[in-house]
Amino acid sequence: MKVLFNTAALFLTATLLSFGAWAEMSPETIPGANTVDSDQAKSLFDQGVLFVDPRKDSDWEAGRIPGAVHLELNKNLSEESLLAEASKDDDIVFYCNGIKCMVSAHASEQAVSWGFKKVHFYRAGFPDWKSHGYPVE
């Protein structure tokens, strides 16, 4: 019985670990957008560029890049809501929860499709921002 339990536990563990490997990775680039790393994102931040956080409310409330505007992807991100914050010629940085988060990729794609010309896709996102010791709120 103990052997059966151990075998089942091992199988379950291996199965769960394999699902983690299948987690969808965000694309490295978004057509029409500029992918930026943490240093480039910080430089844009220091220049006063608009950061948009399209993550869900609970992620937003848990922490964010200071001054970022919260426009949740499937809730209130629209061409109109984005135009209320910036013109189509302004720089805009989208970020989310890192390379396994598709939210900022989809938000960046949307902004490009709406005609925003200076979209920056911060693929590494908030976790990498924090790990660099950059300001958070």
N, C-alpha and C positions, 0 to 999 in steps of 0.2 A: 504494500500500500504506500509506503514511504517513497519507493522508487517511482511509482505512478504519479504521486504528488509532485515530486521533484522534476519529473519529466514534463508534466503539465505546466509547472511554474516556469521552467526554462523555455518552453515553447511560447507561453504567453509573453514573457519578457522579450524574446527575440521578435515576436510579432509586433509588439508595441514599439520597439526600437526601429523596426523597419518602416513603420508608418512615419516616424520622425524624418527618416531619410526621404520620404516621398513628399514632404511639405513643399509647397510651391515656393520657388525662389522668385523674387522680383526680377524683372529684366534689367540688364546692365545699362541699357539705353532706352530712351523713348523717342521715336521719330518726332522731330520738331522741337525737342527740349534738350537742354544742356545738363548732362549728369555731373553733379559736383560731389567732391569728397568733403570731409569735415573741415579741413583748413579753408577750402574755397567757400563753404557755407558760412564759416565764421567771418571771413572777409566780407561777404555779402551782408551778414548781420551787422557788422561794424559800420557798413555804409548806409544802414537804415533801410535795407530792402525788406519788403513785405514777406513774412513767413506765414504760410497757411498750413494749419494742422487739420487734416481731414479725418483724423481718428475718431473713434466712438467717444461718447461723453465720459465714460469711466476712465479711459486712457488720458484724455484731456485733463480731467480733474486730478489724476495721479501725478501729473507733472508735464511741463511743456517748455518750449523755448520762449523766453521772455518776449512779450509783445506780439506773439503769434496770434493770428486770427483763427478762431475755431469755426470751420465750415465742414461739418461732418459729411462724408462722401455720399451716403445714401439717405441723408436727412435734409440738409440745407445747402449743399454745394450746388450752385447753378450759375449760369452765365450772369444772371442779374445780381446774385449775391456777391460774385467775384468782382463785377463792375462797380459795386458799391464800395469796394475796398481799393481798387486799382484800375488804371486804364489798360487797354490792350497793349500799350507800348511800355508799361512799367515792368521792371524785374519782379518776379514772384518765385519764391522757393516753396516747394511742397515737400513735406517729410512725414514719416510715420514711424513704425516700430522696427525698422531695420530691414535687412535684405530678405527676410521671409515674410514681409508685410507687403501686400499688393495695393494697399489703399492709396499711397502717394503716387504709385505708378498709374493707377486708374485716374486719379485726380489730375495728374500732369497731362495724360492723354486727353482728358476732357477739355482742359484749358487750351491746349493746342488746337483741338477741333473747333473751339469757339473763337479762334483767331488771336489768342494771346501770343505775343511774339517773343517774349523773354522769359520763358518758363524754365526754371531750374529744378531738376529732379534730384533731391538729396536722398539717394538710395540707402545709405547707411543709417540715416535717420536719428531719432531721439536717443536710442541706446548708445550710439557712437558719439553723439554730441556730449552726453553725460560722461562717457569714459575719457573724453579729452579734458574734462574739468571746466567746460564752458558753462556760462550761467544758465540756470534753470529756475523756473518758478512753479 
